[in-house]
Amino acid sequence: MRFLLFLITLLFIGNLNAQQPAQKNFGQVNPNATEAELIRVAANVSPSVQQLRWQKLEMTAFFHFGVNTFTDREWGEGTEDPKVFNPSDLDARQWVKACKEGGLKQVILTAKHHDGFCLWPTKYTEHSVKNSLWKGGKGDVVREVADACHELGVGFGVYLSPWDRNNPSYGDSPKYNEIFVNELTELLSNYGKVDEVWFDGACGEGPNGKKQIYDWDACYKCIRTLAPDALIAIVGPDIRWVGTESGYGRESEWSVLPINSTDQKKITEASQSNVNIIPAIDYQKDDLGSRQKIKDATGLIWYPAETDVSIRPGWFYHSKQDNEVKSPGKLLDIYFSSVGYNSVLLLNIPPDRRGLLHGNDVKAIKGLKKLLDKMYSINYASDANISSDGTGTKGIIDNQMKTFWTTKGEKETGTITINLPKPQTIDVLCLQENISIGQRIEKFKLEYRDGEIWKEAGKGTTVGYKRLVRFHPVTAKDFRLFIEGSRLNPTISELGLYKSPVEIIK
């Protein structure tokens, strides 16, 4: 599938030993701010409670399922007979259980794709499951997935395509917008807690030859009213697209991005619950939030990246791709380059025509979980003698984000030394910042001692919620981490030294 995201409307501190400030996911920049003042604002922008919860999920799942599953297509025309939708053994609990066992903590269902076919018995179109052969037209896929998620303790989200190739009102903007918000209202009112609403930017001409103009403000108001804890993704103010559907994000991933708007009042009032701001940014650029990119900003906002990829070549199920499922090793490589690059991985796992996740897909995600469990089972830093030139050093190995190392005074650089009880072979460094305060680290490197010589093992730029750095295996007893640049005082909430369980597939 292609989401046509190219067509998205382009849209304390000093010394951190003081009490932590309240979360603030936006910051206003004064027109005549100095660089130091700008950086102070940037360093203090932090995620909302909902954004922080989402970031901690690390891995989530997409379920692309609908008439395309039965027509063997990626994009439907909207002219499909609803009777073609007829899964023989649909078991949404199997989908959600497999994801949970594979370490994915939230799922998003394509409740309606571009073909306009709705997986719930909506009142607003006949192109839905109510006119399918499945369960005699009495079925509701959204209900079954939502119930499975709530039963198993997995987050539940919905994808609702704004482009509708079936609805005759599409292109008549006011009329279709009313229908679209009504569909959204049904999804947010009848299925329990919704954790994420996913919109893409796909937009085409309606039957009247006119291009639809979406009323996003009405959509956002609907979500904030009916599901105030739900995050709005991609064409939304809470979560952005990373810029690729390959599963590979950017190595320097800033969650704090510039707002280049002259509307100071809007920036001042912006919050998670009222004004919705989407930075006008080219998401395919390598650099979105460096000092150079934010220097002319009138405001800054916490806008984290989601990295989407399918476990198969296609987004919907095709039997000919049963032997093209990504291996656990490939998925681990993607994990390193998504979750390990300060992003959340959204992995598509499409149900088949039976209404089940195929065995090859389930085997792959469970295989990924085994590899991750094996890698994370031993943090060689956990029993090391750790010292530093800062404070809170013990906090970096206690698995608690709110306890963290930082520098003294107003130092923006620092050193942490890790002395292991005995030499170990290491090839992965894991760093996490306390992003509830903000994202700050701009540059770091890890060294190991080889005899009397210190050599570089790995290095990086941004950290954010999680940064994983892979390097050629080194066997050593002594390591040291240098924070070489930061926006105000850096923080490290967790540090890990690991051995990868497999040779990573490039």
LINSUL-V915827 format. One record per run of one state. SS is the DSSP state (H for helix, E for strand, C for the rest). FROM is the first residue (numbers start at 0). LEN is the number of residues. If there is no record, write none. Layout:
SS;FROM;LEN + SS;FROM;LEN
This chain:
C;0;4 + H;4;3 + C;7;18 + E;25;3 + C;28;6 + H;34;10 + C;44;4 + H;48;9 + C;57;1 + E;58;5 + C;63;3 + H;66;5 + C;71;10 + H;81;3 + C;84;7 + H;91;10 + C;101;4 + E;105;7 + C;112;5 + E;117;1 + C;118;9 + E;127;1 + H;128;3 + C;131;2 + H;133;4 + C;137;3 + H;140;12 + C;152;2 + E;154;6 + C;160;12 + H;172;17 + C;189;6 + E;195;4 + C;199;5 + E;204;1 + C;205;5 + E;210;1 + C;211;4 + H;215;11 + C;226;4 + E;230;4 + C;234;4 + E;238;3 + C;241;14 + E;255;4 + C;259;4 + H;263;6 + E;269;1 + C;270;4 + E;274;1 + C;275;15 + H;290;4 + C;294;4 + E;298;4 + C;302;1 + E;303;7 + C;310;8 + H;318;3 + C;321;6 + H;327;9 + C;336;4 + E;340;1 + C;341;1 + E;342;6 + C;348;10 + H;358;18 + C;376;8 + E;384;4 + C;388;2 + E;390;1 + C;391;1 + H;392;5 + C;397;7 + E;404;2 + C;406;7 + E;413;19 + C;432;8 + E;440;10 + C;450;2 + E;452;8 + C;460;6 + E;466;20 + C;486;4 + E;490;2 + C;492;1 + E;493;5 + C;498;8
